[in-house]
Amino acid sequence: MILNKAERGVTELTEASRWPVWASLLLYRQILDEIEANDYDNFTKRAYVGKVKKLAALPVAYTKSILRPNRTPPSTIGPSK
């Protein structure tokens, strides 16, 4: 859920800032996927993402960074301010 919110926030950044932030976001999502695959056992199993998979995420991050961001309306869930 937090990573999904972060994705919406990346679109608000300047164009020069989006690529590294997208790359980080995608790489951390891969780590989270590995943690989930290990049944959240971080004490006896390492959540490892290989170099090839990491490198494959970079062109995806770049593409996402140059695409025109979608403007989504603010969430109506939760208390309004």
MIFIVEX-321334 format. One record per residue: z, x negated, y of N, C-alpha, C, O in turn; residue number from 1. Coordinates in steps of 0.1 Angstrom, whole numbers, always signed. Layout:
{{Z X Y} {Z X Y} {Z X Y} {Z X Y} NUM};
...
***
This chain:
{{+0 -8 -12} {+0 +0 +0} {+0 -9 +13} {-7 -6 +22} 1};
{{+8 -19 +13} {+9 -28 +24} {-5 -35 +26} {-9 -37 +38} 2};
{{-11 -40 +16} {-23 -47 +17} {-34 -37 +22} {-43 -41 +29} 3};
{{-34 -25 +18} {-43 -15 +23} {-42 -13 +38} {-51 -12 +46} 4};
{{-29 -12 +43} {-27 -11 +57} {-32 -24 +64} {-37 -23 +75} 5};
{{-30 -35 +58} {-34 -48 +64} {-49 -48 +66} {-54 -53 +76} 6};
{{-56 -42 +56} {-71 -42 +57} {-75 -34 +70} {-84 -38 +77} 7};
{{-69 -23 +73} {-72 -16 +85} {-69 -24 +97} {-76 -23 +107} 8};
{{-58 -32 +97} {-55 -40 +108} {-64 -52 +111} {-66 -56 +122} 9};
{{-70 -57 +100} {-80 -68 +102} {-92 -64 +110} {-97 -72 +118} 10};
{{-96 -52 +109} {-107 -47 +117} {-105 -47 +132} {-114 -47 +140} 11};
{{-92 -48 +136} {-88 -48 +150} {-88 -62 +156} {-87 -64 +168} 12};
{{-90 -72 +147} {-89 -86 +152} {-103 -90 +158} {-113 -83 +156} 13};
{{-103 -101 +166} {-115 -106 +171} {-124 -111 +160} {-119 -114 +149} 14};
{{-137 -111 +162} {-146 -115 +151} {-143 -129 +146} {-144 -131 +133} 15};
{{-139 -138 +154} {-136 -152 +149} {-124 -152 +140} {-122 -161 +132} 16};
{{-115 -143 +142} {-102 -143 +135} {-103 -135 +121} {-95 -137 +112} 17};
{{-113 -127 +120} {-114 -118 +108} {-116 -125 +95} {-110 -122 +85} 18};
{{-125 -135 +95} {-129 -142 +82} {-116 -148 +76} {-114 -145 +64} 19};
{{-109 -157 +83} {-97 -163 +76} {-87 -153 +72} {-80 -154 +61} 20};
{{-85 -142 +79} {-75 -132 +76} {-80 -124 +64} {-72 -121 +55} 21};
{{-93 -121 +64} {-99 -114 +52} {-97 -123 +39} {-93 -118 +29} 22};
{{-100 -136 +41} {-99 -145 +29} {-85 -145 +24} {-83 -144 +12} 23};
{{-75 -146 +33} {-61 -146 +29} {-58 -133 +22} {-51 -133 +11} 24};
{{-62 -122 +28} {-58 -109 +23} {-64 -107 +8} {-57 -103 -1} 25};
{{-77 -111 +6} {-83 -110 -7} {-76 -119 -17} {-74 -115 -29} 26};
{{-73 -131 -13} {-66 -141 -22} {-52 -136 -26} {-49 -137 -38} 27};
{{-45 -131 -16} {-32 -126 -20} {-32 -113 -28} {-23 -111 -37} 28};
{{-43 -105 -26} {-44 -94 -35} {-47 -98 -49} {-42 -92 -59} 29};
{{-55 -109 -51} {-57 -114 -65} {-44 -119 -71} {-42 -117 -83} 30};
{{-36 -125 -63} {-23 -130 -69} {-15 -118 -73} {-8 -118 -83} 31};
{{-14 -107 -64} {-7 -95 -68} {-12 -89 -80} {-5 -84 -89} 32};
{{-26 -89 -82} {-32 -84 -94} {-27 -91 -107} {-24 -85 -117} 33};
{{-26 -105 -105} {-21 -113 -116} {-6 -110 -119} {-2 -110 -131} 34};
{{+2 -108 -109} {+16 -105 -111} {+17 -91 -118} {+25 -90 -127} 35};
{{+9 -82 -114} {+10 -69 -121} {+5 -70 -135} {+11 -64 -144} 36};
{{-5 -78 -138} {-10 -81 -152} {+1 -87 -160} {+1 -85 -172} 37};
{{+10 -95 -154} {+21 -101 -161} {+33 -92 -162} {+44 -96 -165} 38};
{{+31 -79 -159} {+43 -69 -159} {+54 -74 -150} {+66 -72 -153} 39};
{{+50 -80 -139} {+60 -84 -128} {+69 -95 -133} {+80 -96 -128} 40};
{{+66 -102 -144} {+74 -112 -150} {+71 -125 -143} {+63 -133 -147} 41};
{{+78 -128 -131} {+75 -140 -124} {+84 -152 -128} {+82 -163 -123} 42};
{{+93 -149 -137} {+102 -160 -141} {+97 -168 -153} {+100 -180 -154} 43};
{{+90 -161 -162} {+85 -169 -174} {+70 -170 -174} {+64 -177 -182} 44};
{{+63 -162 -166} {+48 -163 -165} {+44 -166 -151} {+49 -161 -141} 45};
{{+34 -175 -150} {+28 -178 -137} {+17 -169 -133} {+8 -166 -141} 46};
{{+17 -164 -121} {+6 -156 -116} {-5 -165 -111} {-4 -170 -99} 47};
{{-15 -168 -119} {-24 -178 -115} {-38 -172 -113} {-43 -164 -121} 48};
{{-44 -177 -102} {-58 -173 -99} {-66 -186 -99} {-63 -195 -91} 49};
{{-77 -186 -107} {-85 -198 -109} {-93 -201 -96} {-96 -193 -88} 50};
{{-98 -214 -96} {-106 -218 -84} {-119 -210 -83} {-123 -207 -72} 51};
{{-126 -208 -94} {-138 -200 -93} {-136 -186 -87} {-144 -182 -79} 52};
{{-126 -180 -91} {-123 -166 -86} {-119 -167 -71} {-123 -158 -64} 53};
{{-112 -177 -68} {-108 -179 -54} {-121 -181 -45} {-123 -175 -35} 54};
{{-129 -190 -50} {-141 -194 -43} {-151 -181 -42} {-157 -180 -32} 55};
{{-151 -173 -52} {-159 -161 -52} {-155 -151 -41} {-163 -143 -37} 56};
{{-142 -152 -38} {-137 -142 -28} {-141 -146 -14} {-142 -138 -5} 57};
{{-145 -159 -11} {-148 -163 +2} {-161 -156 +8} {-160 -152 +19} 58};
{{-172 -156 +0} {-183 -149 +6} {-181 -134 +8} {-186 -128 +18} 59};
{{-172 -128 +0} {-169 -114 +2} {-161 -112 +15} {-163 -103 +23} 60};
{{-151 -122 +17} {-143 -121 +29} {-152 -123 +42} {-151 -116 +52} 61};
{{-162 -132 +41} {-171 -135 +52} {-179 -122 +55} {-181 -118 +66} 62};
{{-184 -116 +44} {-192 -104 +46} {-184 -93 +53} {-189 -86 +62} 63};
{{-172 -91 +48} {-163 -81 +54} {-160 -84 +68} {-159 -75 +77} 64};
{{-159 -97 +72} {-156 -101 +85} {-167 -98 +95} {-165 -96 +107} 65};
{{-180 -98 +91} {-191 -96 +100} {-196 -82 +100} {-203 -78 +109} 66};
{{-192 -74 +91} {-196 -60 +91} {-189 -53 +102} {-178 -56 +106} 67};
{{-196 -43 +108} {-190 -35 +118} {-178 -28 +113} {-179 -20 +103} 68};
{{-166 -29 +119} {-154 -23 +113} {-155 -8 +114} {-160 -2 +124} 69};
{{-150 -1 +104} {-148 +13 +104} {-136 +17 +112} {-126 +11 +110} 70};
{{-138 +26 +121} {-126 +31 +128} {-121 +43 +121} {-127 +53 +119} 71};
{{-108 +42 +116} {-102 +53 +109} {-91 +59 +118} {-84 +52 +125} 72};
{{-90 +72 +118} {-80 +78 +126} {-66 +74 +121} {-64 +71 +110} 73};
{{-56 +74 +130} {-42 +71 +126} {-38 +81 +115} {-42 +92 +115} 74};
{{-29 +76 +107} {-23 +84 +96} {-15 +95 +102} {-8 +93 +112} 75};
{{-16 +107 +96} {-8 +118 +100} {+5 +119 +91} {+13 +128 +93} 76};
{{+7 +109 +82} {+18 +109 +74} {+30 +102 +81} {+28 +92 +87} 77};
{{+41 +108 +80} {+53 +102 +86} {+56 +108 +99} {+49 +116 +104} 78};
{{+68 +103 +105} {+72 +109 +118} {+62 +105 +129} {+57 +93 +129} 79};
{{+60 +114 +138} {+52 +111 +149} {+60 +106 +161} {+72 +110 +162} 80};
{{+54 +97 +169} {+62 +92 +180} {+55 +96 +193} {+60 +92 +204} 81};
***
